[in-house]
């Protein structure tokens, strides 16, 4: 399974929904709290071309986007293909 990276913060209901979906699929992910680590916040902005909302997710080097994007990929069946 490919490495999943999530930039998040607390509190964040969208982050919680994204984490719940990944956990329901038994997907391990690396999470960075951008509120606690300014360097990771800067890294997120660079990797997402300036997107500031959280969560922001990557599967491997493939940029997924936010929770809405993740949920849409799951509904279409594409998420499982990207994780494989």
N, CA, C and O atoms as CSV, one atom per row, in Angstrom:
chain,resi,resn,atom,element,x,y,z
A,1,UNK,N,N,0.837,-1.178,0.000
A,1,UNK,CA,C,0.000,0.000,0.000
A,1,UNK,C,C,0.884,1.244,0.000
A,1,UNK,O,O,1.912,1.289,0.677
A,2,UNK,N,N,0.474,2.246,-0.763
A,2,UNK,CA,C,1.251,3.472,-0.882
A,2,UNK,C,C,1.159,4.305,0.386
A,2,UNK,O,O,0.196,4.203,1.147
A,3,UNK,N,N,2.179,5.135,0.601
A,3,UNK,CA,C,2.231,6.011,1.764
A,3,UNK,C,C,1.193,7.114,1.615
A,3,UNK,O,O,1.102,7.756,0.568
A,4,UNK,N,N,0.412,7.330,2.669
A,4,UNK,CA,C,-0.588,8.389,2.689
A,4,UNK,C,C,-0.116,9.455,3.674
A,4,UNK,O,O,0.250,9.155,4.811
A,5,UNK,N,N,-0.132,10.709,3.212
A,5,UNK,CA,C,0.268,11.838,4.042
A,5,UNK,C,C,-0.912,12.789,4.164
A,5,UNK,O,O,-1.565,13.124,3.176
A,6,UNK,N,N,-1.174,13.216,5.393
A,6,UNK,CA,C,-2.267,14.157,5.643
A,6,UNK,C,C,-1.739,15.344,6.448
A,6,UNK,O,O,-1.105,15.183,7.491
A,7,UNK,N,N,-2.016,16.521,5.938
A,7,UNK,CA,C,-1.756,17.757,6.678
A,7,UNK,C,C,-3.084,18.134,7.315
A,7,UNK,O,O,-4.099,18.255,6.629
A,8,UNK,N,N,-3.072,18.317,8.622
A,8,UNK,CA,C,-4.315,18.543,9.343
A,8,UNK,C,C,-4.116,19.574,10.438
A,8,UNK,O,O,-3.077,20.229,10.517
A,9,UNK,N,N,-5.117,19.704,11.272
A,9,UNK,CA,C,-5.062,20.577,12.428
A,9,UNK,C,C,-6.189,20.184,13.370
A,9,UNK,O,O,-7.047,19.376,13.016
A,10,UNK,N,N,-6.187,20.749,14.552
A,10,UNK,CA,C,-7.206,20.408,15.531
A,10,UNK,C,C,-7.709,21.697,16.166
A,10,UNK,O,O,-6.891,22.470,16.664
A,11,UNK,N,N,-8.981,21.965,16.175
A,11,UNK,CA,C,-10.096,21.111,15.754
A,11,UNK,C,C,-10.361,21.237,14.258
A,11,UNK,O,O,-10.126,22.283,13.655
A,12,UNK,N,N,-10.853,20.153,13.676
A,12,UNK,CA,C,-11.149,20.138,12.238
A,12,UNK,C,C,-12.063,18.954,11.951
A,12,UNK,O,O,-11.607,17.811,11.921
A,13,UNK,N,N,-13.339,19.216,11.741
A,13,UNK,CA,C,-14.286,18.123,11.486
A,13,UNK,C,C,-14.000,17.433,10.156
A,13,UNK,O,O,-14.216,16.228,10.024
A,14,UNK,N,N,-13.519,18.183,9.175
A,14,UNK,CA,C,-13.191,17.577,7.871
A,14,UNK,C,C,-12.001,16.626,7.998
A,14,UNK,O,O,-11.951,15.580,7.351
A,15,UNK,N,N,-11.049,17.010,8.842
A,15,UNK,CA,C,-9.896,16.130,9.099
A,15,UNK,C,C,-10.384,14.843,9.758
A,15,UNK,O,O,-9.936,13.750,9.411
A,16,UNK,N,N,-11.300,14.980,10.707
A,16,UNK,CA,C,-11.851,13.812,11.391
A,16,UNK,C,C,-12.560,12.880,10.431
A,16,UNK,O,O,-12.436,11.661,10.545
A,17,UNK,N,N,-13.303,13.437,9.485
A,17,UNK,CA,C,-14.010,12.616,8.507
A,17,UNK,C,C,-13.028,11.892,7.587
A,17,UNK,O,O,-13.232,10.724,7.256
A,18,UNK,N,N,-11.977,12.575,7.180
A,18,UNK,CA,C,-10.967,11.958,6.324
A,18,UNK,C,C,-10.248,10.830,7.072
A,18,UNK,O,O,-10.024,9.753,6.519
A,19,UNK,N,N,-9.895,11.086,8.322
A,19,UNK,CA,C,-9.222,10.055,9.122
A,19,UNK,C,C,-10.130,8.850,9.329
A,19,UNK,O,O,-9.675,7.708,9.252
A,20,UNK,N,N,-11.407,9.096,9.590
A,20,UNK,CA,C,-12.350,7.990,9.796
A,20,UNK,C,C,-12.452,7.124,8.542
A,20,UNK,O,O,-12.491,5.897,8.638
A,21,UNK,N,N,-12.495,7.750,7.378
A,21,UNK,CA,C,-12.562,6.977,6.139
A,21,UNK,C,C,-11.307,6.132,5.953
A,21,UNK,O,O,-11.394,4.945,5.638
A,22,UNK,N,N,-10.152,6.738,6.148
A,22,UNK,CA,C,-8.902,5.988,5.984
A,22,UNK,C,C,-8.806,4.846,6.996
A,22,UNK,O,O,-8.377,3.745,6.651
A,23,UNK,N,N,-9.201,5.103,8.228
A,23,UNK,CA,C,-9.155,4.053,9.252
A,23,UNK,C,C,-10.130,2.925,8.932
A,23,UNK,O,O,-9.843,1.761,9.211
A,24,UNK,N,N,-11.293,3.266,8.343
A,24,UNK,CA,C,-12.268,2.227,7.991
A,24,UNK,C,C,-11.725,1.301,6.910
A,24,UNK,O,O,-12.179,0.166,6.766
A,25,UNK,N,N,-10.752,1.793,6.154
A,25,UNK,CA,C,-10.117,0.988,5.115
A,25,UNK,C,C,-8.788,0.401,5.588
A,25,UNK,O,O,-8.037,-0.172,4.799
A,26,UNK,N,N,-8.505,0.551,6.892
A,26,UNK,CA,C,-7.250,0.069,7.484
A,26,UNK,C,C,-6.023,0.646,6.797
A,26,UNK,O,O,-5.024,-0.043,6.588
A,27,UNK,N,N,-6.119,1.924,6.451
A,27,UNK,CA,C,-5.011,2.627,5.804
A,27,UNK,C,C,-4.228,3.381,6.865
A,27,UNK,O,O,-4.781,4.200,7.598
A,28,UNK,N,N,-2.950,3.097,6.937
A,28,UNK,CA,C,-2.083,3.856,7.834
A,28,UNK,C,C,-1.685,5.137,7.118
A,28,UNK,O,O,-1.455,5.143,5.909
A,29,UNK,N,N,-1.608,6.224,7.884
A,29,UNK,CA,C,-1.235,7.493,7.279
A,29,UNK,C,C,-0.340,8.279,8.221
A,29,UNK,O,O,-0.398,8.137,9.442
A,30,UNK,N,N,0.486,9.109,7.614
A,30,UNK,CA,C,1.348,10.005,8.366
A,30,UNK,C,C,0.625,11.344,8.432
A,30,UNK,O,O,0.201,11.883,7.410
A,31,UNK,N,N,0.491,11.869,9.636
A,31,UNK,CA,C,-0.271,13.101,9.831
A,31,UNK,C,C,0.621,14.195,10.394
A,31,UNK,O,O,1.403,13.972,11.318
A,32,UNK,N,N,0.486,15.377,9.819
A,32,UNK,CA,C,1.224,16.537,10.296
A,32,UNK,C,C,0.232,17.620,10.691
A,32,UNK,O,O,-0.593,18.038,9.878
A,33,UNK,N,N,0.311,18.072,11.933
A,33,UNK,CA,C,-0.557,19.135,12.440
A,33,UNK,C,C,0.091,20.471,12.093
A,33,UNK,O,O,1.107,20.848,12.678
A,34,UNK,N,N,-0.501,21.183,11.138
A,34,UNK,CA,C,0.115,22.430,10.669
A,34,UNK,C,C,0.012,23.555,11.690
A,34,UNK,O,O,0.741,24.542,11.592
A,35,UNK,N,N,-0.888,23.423,12.676
A,35,UNK,CA,C,-0.987,24.456,13.712
A,35,UNK,C,C,0.179,24.345,14.686
A,35,UNK,O,O,0.615,25.344,15.257
A,36,UNK,N,N,0.678,23.135,14.872
A,36,UNK,CA,C,1.768,22.914,15.824
A,36,UNK,C,C,3.146,22.971,15.182
A,36,UNK,O,O,4.145,23.145,15.880
A,37,UNK,N,N,3.216,22.826,13.847
A,37,UNK,CA,C,4.505,22.766,13.161
A,37,UNK,C,C,4.496,23.707,11.950
A,37,UNK,O,O,4.081,23.316,10.859
A,38,UNK,N,N,4.955,24.946,12.147
A,38,UNK,CA,C,4.947,25.926,11.058
A,38,UNK,C,C,5.734,25.475,9.824
A,38,UNK,O,O,5.395,25.862,8.705
A,39,UNK,N,N,6.767,24.670,10.012
A,39,UNK,CA,C,7.532,24.176,8.866
A,39,UNK,C,C,6.669,23.255,8.007
A,39,UNK,O,O,6.765,23.278,6.780
A,40,UNK,N,N,5.831,22.451,8.644
A,40,UNK,CA,C,4.931,21.561,7.896
A,40,UNK,C,C,3.829,22.361,7.203
A,40,UNK,O,O,3.374,21.983,6.123
A,41,UNK,N,N,3.398,23.470,7.821
A,41,UNK,CA,C,2.412,24.341,7.180
A,41,UNK,C,C,3.004,24.924,5.892
A,41,UNK,O,O,2.333,24.976,4.861
A,42,UNK,N,N,4.237,25.351,5.962
A,42,UNK,CA,C,4.919,25.895,4.777
A,42,UNK,C,C,5.089,24.800,3.718
A,42,UNK,O,O,4.874,25.037,2.529
A,43,UNK,N,N,5.473,23.614,4.158
A,43,UNK,CA,C,5.623,22.478,3.241
A,43,UNK,C,C,4.293,22.178,2.542
A,43,UNK,O,O,4.264,21.937,1.335
A,44,UNK,N,N,3.191,22.193,3.307
A,44,UNK,CA,C,1.882,21.933,2.728
A,44,UNK,C,C,1.563,22.963,1.649
A,44,UNK,O,O,1.117,22.604,0.559
A,45,UNK,N,N,1.788,24.226,1.943
A,45,UNK,CA,C,1.510,25.280,0.968
A,45,UNK,C,C,2.309,25.088,-0.319
A,45,UNK,O,O,1.797,25.317,-1.414
A,46,UNK,N,N,3.558,24.670,-0.181
A,46,UNK,CA,C,4.397,24.429,-1.355
A,46,UNK,C,C,3.895,23.229,-2.155
A,46,UNK,O,O,3.810,23.288,-3.381
A,47,UNK,N,N,3.564,22.151,-1.466
A,47,UNK,CA,C,3.145,20.917,-2.157
A,47,UNK,C,C,1.769,21.046,-2.804
A,47,UNK,O,O,1.471,20.338,-3.766
A,48,UNK,N,N,0.924,21.947,-2.284
A,48,UNK,CA,C,-0.443,22.078,-2.791
A,48,UNK,C,C,-0.640,23.331,-3.642
A,48,UNK,O,O,-1.768,23.684,-3.984
A,49,UNK,N,N,0.443,23.987,-3.976
A,49,UNK,CA,C,0.367,25.231,-4.756
A,49,UNK,C,C,-0.501,26.290,-4.072
A,49,UNK,O,O,-1.289,26.987,-4.712
A,50,UNK,N,N,-0.327,26.386,-2.740
A,50,UNK,CA,C,-0.961,27.457,-1.992
A,50,UNK,C,C,-2.296,27.156,-1.347
A,50,UNK,O,O,-2.918,28.059,-0.787
A,51,UNK,N,N,-2.760,25.918,-1.406
A,51,UNK,CA,C,-4.035,25.572,-0.756
A,51,UNK,C,C,-3.861,25.693,0.755
A,51,UNK,O,O,-2.892,25.189,1.322
A,52,UNK,N,N,-4.806,26.365,1.393
A,52,UNK,CA,C,-4.700,26.643,2.821
A,52,UNK,C,C,-5.689,25.867,3.678
A,52,UNK,O,O,-5.537,25.820,4.898
A,53,UNK,N,N,-6.695,25.260,3.068
A,53,UNK,CA,C,-7.684,24.531,3.856
A,53,UNK,C,C,-7.114,23.185,4.297
A,53,UNK,O,O,-6.207,22.642,3.666
A,54,UNK,N,N,-7.655,22.661,5.383
A,54,UNK,CA,C,-7.241,21.343,5.851
A,54,UNK,C,C,-8.463,20.449,5.929
A,54,UNK,O,O,-9.577,20.919,6.161
A,55,UNK,N,N,-8.247,19.157,5.735
A,55,UNK,CA,C,-6.973,18.498,5.478
A,55,UNK,C,C,-6.548,18.659,4.017
A,55,UNK,O,O,-7.351,18.996,3.147
A,56,UNK,N,N,-5.280,18.412,3.781
A,56,UNK,CA,C,-4.722,18.275,2.438
A,56,UNK,C,C,-4.002,16.929,2.448
A,56,UNK,O,O,-3.228,16.638,3.359
A,57,UNK,N,N,-4.264,16.107,1.423
A,57,UNK,CA,C,-3.759,14.733,1.430
A,57,UNK,C,C,-3.035,14.357,0.152
A,57,UNK,O,O,-3.309,14.864,-0.935
A,58,UNK,N,N,-2.094,13.440,0.340
A,58,UNK,CA,C,-1.333,12.865,-0.761
A,58,UNK,C,C,-1.313,11.354,-0.594
A,58,UNK,O,O,-1.232,10.844,0.523
A,59,UNK,N,N,-1.385,10.650,-1.702
A,59,UNK,CA,C,-1.144,9.208,-1.722
A,59,UNK,C,C,0.096,9.037,-2.561
A,59,UNK,O,O,0.079,9.269,-3.770
A,60,UNK,N,N,1.185,8.628,-1.912
A,60,UNK,CA,C,2.480,8.673,-2.575
A,60,UNK,C,C,2.758,10.133,-2.903
A,60,UNK,O,O,2.638,10.997,-2.035
A,61,UNK,N,N,3.126,10.414,-4.145
A,61,UNK,CA,C,3.340,11.790,-4.579
A,61,UNK,C,C,2.107,12.363,-5.275
A,61,UNK,O,O,2.131,13.499,-5.749
A,62,UNK,N,N,1.030,11.578,-5.337
A,62,UNK,CA,C,-0.194,12.007,-6.017
A,62,UNK,C,C,-1.019,12.890,-5.082
A,62,UNK,O,O,-1.419,12.462,-3.999
A,63,UNK,N,N,-1.265,14.119,-5.512
A,63,UNK,CA,C,-2.044,15.062,-4.706
A,63,UNK,C,C,-3.522,14.713,-4.797
A,63,UNK,O,O,-4.082,14.648,-5.892
A,64,UNK,N,N,-4.157,14.488,-3.649
A,64,UNK,CA,C,-5.570,14.145,-3.584
A,64,UNK,C,C,-6.418,15.402,-3.412
A,64,UNK,O,O,-7.410,15.582,-4.118
A,65,UNK,N,N,-6.036,16.259,-2.490
A,65,UNK,CA,C,-6.826,17.445,-2.161
A,65,UNK,C,C,-7.350,17.324,-0.750
A,65,UNK,O,O,-6.673,16.799,0.134
A,66,UNK,N,N,-8.574,17.820,-0.540
A,66,UNK,CA,C,-9.165,17.830,0.783
A,66,UNK,C,C,-10.109,16.664,1.023
A,66,UNK,O,O,-10.144,15.702,0.257
A,67,UNK,N,N,-10.870,16.773,2.101
A,67,UNK,CA,C,-11.785,15.703,2.485
A,67,UNK,C,C,-12.833,15.444,1.405
A,67,UNK,O,O,-13.114,14.286,1.093
A,68,UNK,N,N,-13.412,16.487,0.831
A,68,UNK,CA,C,-14.427,16.289,-0.213
A,68,UNK,C,C,-13.862,15.484,-1.375
A,68,UNK,O,O,-14.535,14.611,-1.923
A,69,UNK,N,N,-12.619,15.782,-1.748
A,69,UNK,CA,C,-11.967,15.060,-2.839
A,69,UNK,C,C,-11.747,13.592,-2.468
A,69,UNK,O,O,-11.958,12.697,-3.286
A,70,UNK,N,N,-11.322,13.361,-1.231
A,70,UNK,CA,C,-11.093,11.994,-0.755
A,70,UNK,C,C,-12.397,11.201,-0.756
A,70,UNK,O,O,-12.435,10.057,-1.209
A,71,UNK,N,N,-13.459,11.812,-0.249
A,71,UNK,CA,C,-14.757,11.132,-0.195
A,71,UNK,C,C,-15.268,10.816,-1.606
A,71,UNK,O,O,-15.825,9.744,-1.842
A,72,UNK,N,N,-15.076,11.751,-2.538
A,72,UNK,CA,C,-15.513,11.534,-3.923
A,72,UNK,C,C,-14.739,10.382,-4.557
A,72,UNK,O,O,-15.315,9.563,-5.273
A,73,UNK,N,N,-13.438,10.320,-4.293
A,73,UNK,CA,C,-12.632,9.207,-4.813
A,73,UNK,C,C,-13.128,7.881,-4.257
A,73,UNK,O,O,-13.161,6.876,-4.967
A,74,UNK,N,N,-13.509,7.882,-2.996
A,74,UNK,CA,C,-14.013,6.659,-2.385
A,74,UNK,C,C,-15.332,6.232,-3.022
A,74,UNK,O,O,-15.519,5.059,-3.344
A,75,UNK,N,N,-16.247,7.185,-3.204
A,75,UNK,CA,C,-17.545,6.859,-3.807
A,75,UNK,C,C,-17.398,6.317,-5.232
A,75,UNK,O,O,-18.162,5.448,-5.650
A,76,UNK,N,N,-16.417,6.832,-5.973
A,76,UNK,CA,C,-16.230,6.399,-7.363
A,76,UNK,C,C,-15.448,5.097,-7.479
A,76,UNK,O,O,-15.383,4.506,-8.557
A,77,UNK,N,N,-14.847,4.643,-6.364
A,77,UNK,CA,C,-14.033,3.436,-6.393
A,77,UNK,C,C,-12.575,3.696,-6.753
A,77,UNK,O,O,-11.759,2.775,-6.754
A,78,UNK,N,N,-12.250,4.938,-7.054
A,78,UNK,CA,C,-10.880,5.277,-7.450
A,78,UNK,C,C,-9.902,5.280,-6.278
A,78,UNK,O,O,-8.703,5.076,-6.469
A,79,UNK,N,N,-10.405,5.509,-5.076
A,79,UNK,CA,C,-9.513,5.561,-3.912
A,79,UNK,C,C,-8.798,4.227,-3.721
A,79,UNK,O,O,-7.588,4.203,-3.496
A,80,UNK,N,N,-9.520,3.137,-3.808
A,80,UNK,CA,C,-8.900,1.819,-3.633
A,80,UNK,C,C,-7.830,1.571,-4.685
A,80,UNK,O,O,-6.801,0.962,-4.391
A,81,UNK,N,N,-8.063,2.035,-5.903
A,81,UNK,CA,C,-7.066,1.865,-6.979
A,81,UNK,C,C,-5.808,2.673,-6.666
A,81,UNK,O,O,-4.693,2.193,-6.872
A,82,UNK,N,N,-5.985,3.903,-6.167
A,82,UNK,CA,C,-4.824,4.738,-5.828
A,82,UNK,C,C,-4.045,4.167,-4.660
A,82,UNK,O,O,-2.823,4.306,-4.606
A,83,UNK,N,N,-4.725,3.530,-3.733
A,83,UNK,CA,C,-4.049,2.968,-2.554
A,83,UNK,C,C,-3.305,1.682,-2.862
A,83,UNK,O,O,-2.350,1.339,-2.165
A,84,UNK,N,N,-3.728,0.964,-3.899
A,84,UNK,CA,C,-3.140,-0.348,-4.227
A,84,UNK,C,C,-1.699,-0.238,-4.678
A,84,UNK,O,O,-1.070,-1.249,-4.988
